[in-house]
Amino acid sequence: MANIISISTRNIYQLKIELLGSEPVIWRRFQVYEDCTLHKLHSIIQIAMGWENCHLYEFIVGGLSYGEPHPDYEGRVKSSKSVKLSQVADREKAKFTYIYDFGDGWQHEAIVEKLLPADPKVSYPFCIDGKMACPPEDCGGIGGYAYFLEAIGNRKHKEHKDMLGWIGGEFDPTKFDIQSVNKRLKLIR
C-alpha cells in the first residue's frame, strides 16, 4: 500500500485593519487561514492591535452582524463561532467592519489585501507589519485617546500625573512591538 501524503490546501488571507479616526493611523497587517472563524479572528485582532479583550465586539459584513449573541441584542447578532472568514469575505478587496467596546466605540475597517497559498515554514496567524501603539482600554474612544495623549505629553496639564499613574507610568504612542505580537499569536490555534 502506497503512503498517502496529505498536503494542506488551506489558503491564507492577508488582512489589513485600521482603527478609524486615529491620527496618525493605527493599523496592522497580518495573515490567517481562510477557515479562521470570526470568533478566532476577533482574538487575533485583539492581540495584533493590543486590546485586552475586555468588551463585546461585532463584525459587520454585508449588513449582517456577527459576534457573541447577548440577551440585550437578541436576534440582531449572529454567532461568530461558526462563521468562517472565507464565508463572508471570499475575495481580495473584500471589506468589513470590526467594532470593539461598544462604550468607547473603537471602529476598525478591515480589508482582504491578498489571498495566498500557505507557506509551510510560517506559523499562522502571523503579523507582518503595523504602525503606532494601540490606545489603552477604557480611555474614552478616539476623543478620549486624544485627550489622554495631550495630558501625558504636557507636564503642566492638570491631569498629567493622574493619566500617567492610570497607565502605569509611561506610554509611547509610536511604539508597536511586532515580536511581542507574534509571540502571543503563536498561542492561538
N, C-alpha and C positions, 0 to 999 in steps of 0.2 A: 504494500500500500504506500503510495507516494505521500510525502509530507505536504501538507497544505499550509502555505504561508499567508497569513492574514495581513493585508496592507490596509491601513486606515484610509478611508476615502473622505474623512471629515474635512471640510474646508474651514478656512479661517476668515473671520470678519475683522477688518481693521476699522476701528471706530475713532472718531474724534468727538470729544464732548467739551462744550464751552459753558461756563457759568454766565448766563445772560446778565447784562448790566454792569459787569465788572470792568474796571478801567484802571490799569491795563487788563486785558482779557486774561482770565484764568482758564486754562484748558489742559486737557490730557489726550494723548493718542495711545491706544492700546489694542491688542489683538486677543480675540476669544474664539472658541469653537462655535461654529454655526448652530449647533444644537444646544447652546447655552440657554437655560430658561431665563425669563425676565427676572425672576426672583434671584437667581445667581448673578445675573448682570447687575442687579441692584447692589449686591455685596461687592462686586468687582469695582463698581463706580465709587462706592463708599471708600474703599481702600485707595483707589487711584486719585480721587480728589482730596482725600484727607479728612473726610467726615467721620463721625464716630458711631453712626447707625443708632441714634437715639430717638428717631422720629419716624412717622409714617412717610411713605413715598408713593409715587404714582408715575407710571409711564402713560403717555397719551400718544396713540398711534392710530392714524386714520379716523379720528373722532372717538375711538374706544379707549377706555381707561383700564389699566391693569395695575394691580398692587396687592395689598393684603386686605381682603374684604373685612369691613368693620361695621358693627351694628349702626353707627351713625350715618354710614354711607350705603345702606342696604340697597343692593341691586345695581348700584352705579359703577362699582369697581369689580372687574373680573379678576380672579386669582392669577397671580403672576407665576405661580409654582408649576403650572403645566403648559405654559405657552413658551415656545422656543423663539429665539431671536429670528431664525430663518423663516418662521411663520408670519412674522409681522413686518420684517424688513428684508425682502427677498432679492434685493438688487443693490448695486452700487448707487450712490447718491440718495438712497432712501434716508429720510429724516424722521425723527420723532422727538418728543419732549420728555424730559425726566424732571420731576418736581420732588424735592426733598424738604421736609419740615414745613408743614402747611402754615405754621405760625410765622416763621421767617420767610417762607416762600422762595426758597432757592430754586430757580428755574434754569434748567440746562437744555441746550439744543445738542442733539446727537446726530451724527451723520455717518453712514456707512461709506467710508472712503474707498475701500478695496475689498474684493473677495479673492482670497489667495489659497493656494494649496498649503496644507500643514507642513511645517519643517520638522522632521523627526528629532532634530537637535534642540528644539525650543520647547520649553515647558510653558504651556498656556494655562491661564491667561498671562499676558506679558505686556508691560507698559513700555512703550518705545520712546515717548517724549512728553514734555509738558512744560508749562510756564506758570510761575507765581505760586505762592502758598495759598492754601485753602483758607477762607475765613473761619474763625473759631465758631464752634457750635453756639447757638443761642445769643449771637451778638446783635440780632435785630434785622436781618436781611441786608440787602445792598446798602441802604441808607445807614443802618446801624454800623455796618462794617466801615463805611467811610468815616463816621464819627469816631469809631474805635481807633482807626489809623491816625486821625487828626490828634486824638488825645495822647496816644503813646508816642507820637512824633514830636510833641511840643512839651518840653519840661514845665512850661508855665501854664499849661492847660489845667483847669480846675479838677479834671478827673484823671490826670496823668498817672499819679501813683495808684489810684484805685484800679484803673484799667490794667496796668502792669501787674498788680497783685492778682487780679482776677485771672489773667492769662498765665501766671506762673513766673513772672519776672522779665520775660523777653519774647519778642515776636518779630520775625523778619518776613515781611510780606513778599519779598522777592525770592524766597528760598523754596525750591522744590527738590526733594531728595528721591530721585528715581530708584536708587539702590534699595532704600528702605521700602518703597512701594513694591518693588518686585520681590523682595524677601517676604513681605506679607501676602502677596498674591500667590506665592507657592503653596500657601496653606489652604487655598481654595481648590477643591476638586469636585 
